[in-house]
Amino acid sequence: MKDLLVRLQRDLPETLLFLERMVNMDSPSLDKALVDQLVKFVGSQFEAIAGRVEYIPAERFGDHLVVRFEGATTEPVLLLGHMDTVFPAGEAAKRPFTVTNDRATGPGVFDMKAGIAVMWSALRALGKPQRSVTVLLNSDEEAGSISSRDLIQKEAATATAVLVLETSLPGGVLKTARKGTGRFTVKAVGRAAHAGVDPERGINAIEEIAHQVLELQRLGSPDRGTTVTVSVVQGGTRVNVVPAEAAVEVDVRVSTMEEAERISALLHSLKPHLTGARVEVRGGIHRPPMERTADTARLFSLARTIGSEFGLDLQEGSTGGASDGNFTSALGIPTLDGLGPIGDNPHSPNEFVDTTSLPGRAALVAGLILSL
């Protein structure tokens, strides 16, 4: 195992070159042309290390990438990640990849192009592993994995375990639990009227939605790990018109499926407060929670044992953010998340990766592949 780490440390300059080329290619979720360029480039790099590459077409988003490394086993280990970022086109030109004092910066460097680099370097160092490995990199994770969820679930269903190369928690902490996420729209429908001449004939939809906002904010249950946040408000047309419509967007985070079902039922049972008003609710829980199961705990324990051989003192934690690991965990497949390198500040201009952590994280991933 230590020989593997030595090789990965020696290969770090090539890993950083691969990372630099990825970071300097813009890949905003909704720009298919730009994301497809990155997909082809990343595919070529995995092909160069003997991966069998498949491009899965997507109409609205960038194509998805599946790479297979055939070993002696029928059940592969699935390495999961994404290529899209939250940053707009042109961001890479403004903030190109830079390394200063072992700290790499640039759009998407931490979330999660460095995770892709870790996958690549681990598989490159392993050569032809005994265990079959499948790499799945989708192109719409930051937009909810709308076009890739079925593909993720299909690939995970045949896997012995799923290793998610998403960002680690601060200090390199792995993720054994994630909250599930939901998005709802609550719309109030009233009746328009002239605000000066006959306001009494109207039903003020903004007044109704204000009642709903207060009710929504009371639905959260911190003790159960549940949050309900009204995050966007819209309503009205002109200052002299009693508004006929108003709506809010609601973000929901849940730690268990039981809570997901409870909150969904409460949201869809909302009733109007004003006589004659109507309330409409759309949406639901779109990513199930990744609950800490016995299988996940065993997978973390294995990772901790392997990491200790490389001098890593691995810890586990949970997060309110979701990933595609939520889907695979909900299928009952052992899933370990947050295996990307050490860094911080995802989705911000201050995002960074500690480049010295790349070899150790790649050695950990390689060790897990060899041990599963």
Secondary structure, DSSP 8 states (H G I E B T S, - for coil): -HHHHHHHHHTHHHHHHHHHHHHTS--BTT-HHHHHHHHHHHHHHHHTTT-EEEEE--SSS--EEEEEE--S-SS-EEEEEE--BSS-TTHHHHS--EEETTEEESTTIIIIIHHHHHHHHHHHHH-S-SS-EEEEEES-GGGT-TTTHHHHHHHHHT-SEEEE----BTTTBEEEEE-EEEEEEEEEE-B-EETTT-GGG-B-HHHHHHHHHHHHHTS-BGGGTBEEEEEEEEE-S-TTEE-SEEEEEEEEEESSHHHHHHHHHHHHT---SSTT-EEEEEEEEEE--B---HHHHHHHHHHHHHHHHTT----EEEES---THHHHHHTT--EEB--S-SEE-TTSTT-EEEGGGHHHHHHHHHHHHHH-
